[in-house]
Each structure stands twice: as structure tokens, then as C-alpha cells.
Amino acid sequence: MFEMRYNPISQEWVVVAAKRSKRPVLPRDTCPFCPGIGKVPKDYDVFVYQNDFPSMSLSIADGAFAWADGVPDGTSASSGRKNRSAAGLYLSKPSLGACEVILYSPNHTANIYDLEDWHIEKLVRCWQARTEALGSIEGIRYVFIFENRGEAVGVTIHHPHGQIYAFPFVPRLIQREIASCRAYMEEHSSCLICDMLESELRLGVRVVSENEHFVCVIPYFARFPYEAHIVSRRHFGSIVELGDAEVLAFGSMLQDLVRGYDRLFGFAAAYIMAIHQAPTDGGDYSAYHFHVEFYPAHADSKTRKHLSGTEIGIDVFVNPSDIEANAGRLKLAIQSL
């Protein structure tokens, strides 16, 4: 059963996917992502693996139903194909979408920074191709590329990999970011994230790494002790828009940051990587700016950052550290590579 249920209070969708509880957790004998195992070919560099335990499906009967018709973000409580409770309070729809796994390397113990230039380029181009392909499917409105690394963030397979989810709606967080960027553009005739980046480069205290096309900063408002954002110098909205030189620079920046985390903490750091890009529904997102956010699970080499009651309960984060000092530490770790 693939189902999405709508929360009318927070105005967001919840994906219900009971099947995922049966997925393998840290198997010891055989890795399902290693070459020649199951659906994985014996020879590959980067491989797109259809998740065996997805939370959404593109094979829902009747195909792409009417998600684009009303309240909030293209969802109407009074129209479209849906199921309503007898009381009329609740709305649910089949979970139209896709869940893909991207295997970074056939090497079970590789890190993203172990990949040679041609290999990291191939990975970034795979992300581009899958974003374009999934985003072109009728009913898909947002393509989310992400990576969970380490048991501390719930990883169930250690083999180096990331994931791509294709949603029939634009997630609320992305909606808020787009709204902020549009409002700032209307008031200042410039990009909010471009201006933030210019300010960070001018001050320099929170910049931890930079190259010709990308800058990595610990943001002024970091929620996690070593949260870092990778921001493109050029203004564009989607990973699909990366030019040839930007593809290489983007891959290199990802490698530098992850390598820096591992050196800073002294072990393979657990983190979540989230690529924030424009929706794929054909709308005008010219005010939005492509960027990547990293959320490490560690406060330092000995302490994990657990979410607190305020963070889970009311979405108010408390960062128990000195943001500027953390930026200096992470910058030093990256520069000493």
C-alpha cells in the first residue's frame, strides 16, 4: 500500500509506507549493493538501483492523477482523485512517485572523496540525468537528491550510496525557501542567496572552502554545530543547469567537505546531505538558488547531536556551540588535507 496522508494543520503531506519496515538492516553476510548481487551488475561505476522497499510508486493505477489542482501546493481538499473520511476532515491519495538508490562505486568501503575526477563527474552527471528524467514524468513536481551516511542517521546499508525521491508535490520547506527568495527579489531586485553569499565572502569568518564555482560556508544561522552549505557562485536553480566546469567543481567541493568532516572528527562522520533545487513542474523559479545542505550528526569527536524536544516538537533548533569557531575548525581540517 502506497499512501500519502494530508495534515490540514501543518499543510503538509505524510508518506505512509509500512513495507519499508521489512527492509534489511546492516546485513553482515551479503551487501545487496555490491557487484553481482541481486539486481546489481557485476561491472559498474555508478549504478541507479530501484529501491526494493520504496515509499512511493510510479505504477499506481490511473497514472498521474490530479495533484495540481488547489490548496496548498497543488492539493485540493475538494477536488482531484482522493479518499476522504466520513467526517470530511482527512485527505489521502496514492503515493505517486519514485524512490531510487544511486550506488556511488562498486567498492564497498569507498568514500565519496576516494572517487577519481572522472568518477565523481560521472556521479554528478547521473544526478543530473535522473533529475531530468524523473522531473519530466507527468505528475512529478519535485526531485530530491540526498544521502544518509552512517548508523547515527539510520543508514541500513554501509555501501556508498545516495538516494533520489521524486514527489508529486513540492515539499513545504522548499516552498518556504522559494517564497522567501521571491519576496526578497521583489523588494531588492536581487537574489537573497546571492547576497548572503556575497556577505559571507566579504566577512570570511564562516567560509570553510571555496573554488572557482562553489563556496562552502557554515551559515550564520546554523542549526547543527557543523552544518555546512555549499552554494553556487552563479545564480541558477537546478542541478540540471550545471555547466561542464561546474560539474567538476561541484564534485570536488562535495569531496573536500566530506573529507574535512572525517578529518575533523577522526572517523567516518555520519551526516545527511540534502540538495535543494527548483521544482520540476514548469513554474517560474527564477528567484531560487541551487544549494546543498549538510547536517552532521556530531557535535564534536565524542558527542552526537541529538534532536531535542523543542527541535522535534516545535521546530525550534538550539545550536550548543560557537558557530564562528566551528567554521574555523572545519576550515582548518579541509585546508590541512
C-alpha positions, 0 to 999 in steps of 0.5 A: 500500500502506497499512501500519502496522508494530508495534515490540514494543520501543518499543510503538509503531506505524510508518506505512509509506507509500512513495507519499508519496515521489512527492509534489511538492516546492516546485513553482515553476510551479503551487501545487496549493493555490491557487484553481482548481487541481486539486481546489481551488475557485476561491472559498474561505476555508478549504478541507479538501483530501484529501491526494493522497499520504496515509499512511493510508486510510479505504477499506481493505477490511473497514472498521474492523477490530479495533484495540481489542482488547489490548496496548498501546493497543488492539493485540493481538499475538494477536488482531484482523485482522493479518499476522504473520511466520513467526517470530511476532515482527512485527505489521502491519495496514492503515493505517486512517485519514485524512490531510487538508490544511486550506488556511488562505486562498486567498492564497498568501503569507498568514500565519496572523496576516494572517487577519481575526477572522472568518477565523481563527474560521472556521479554528478552527471547521473544526478543530473540525468535522473533529475531530468528524467524523473522531473519530466514524468507527468505528475512529478513536481519535485526531485530530491537528491540526498544521502544518509551516511552512517548508523547515527542517521539510520543508514541500513546499508554501509555501501556508498550510496545516495538516494533520489525521491521524486514527489508529486508535490513540492515539499513545504520547506522548499516552498518556504525557501522559494517564497522567501527568495521571491519576496526578497527579489521583489523588494531588492531586485536581487537574489537573497542567496546571492547576497548572503553569499556575497556577505559571507565572502566579504566577512570570511569568518564562516567560509570553510572552502571555496573554488572557482564555482562553489563556496562552502560556508557554515551559515550564520544561522546554523542549526547543527554545530557543523552544518555546512552549505555549499552554494553556487557562485552563479545564480541558477536553480537546478542541478540540471543547469550545471555547466561542464566546469561546474560539474567538476567543481561541484564534485570536488567541493562535495569531496573536500567537505566530506573529507574535512568532516572525517578529518575533523572528527577522526572517523567516518562522520555520519551526516545527511546531505540534502540538495535543494533545487527548483521544482520540476513542474514548469513554474517560474523559479527564477528567484531560487538558488541551487544549494546543498545542505549538510547536517552532521550528526556530531557535535564534536569527536565524542558527542552526537547531536541529538534532536531535542524536544523543542527541535522535534516538537516545535521546530525550534533548533538550539545550536550548543556551540560557537558557530564562528569557531566551528567554521574555523575548525572545519576550515582548518581540517579541509585546508590541512588535507 
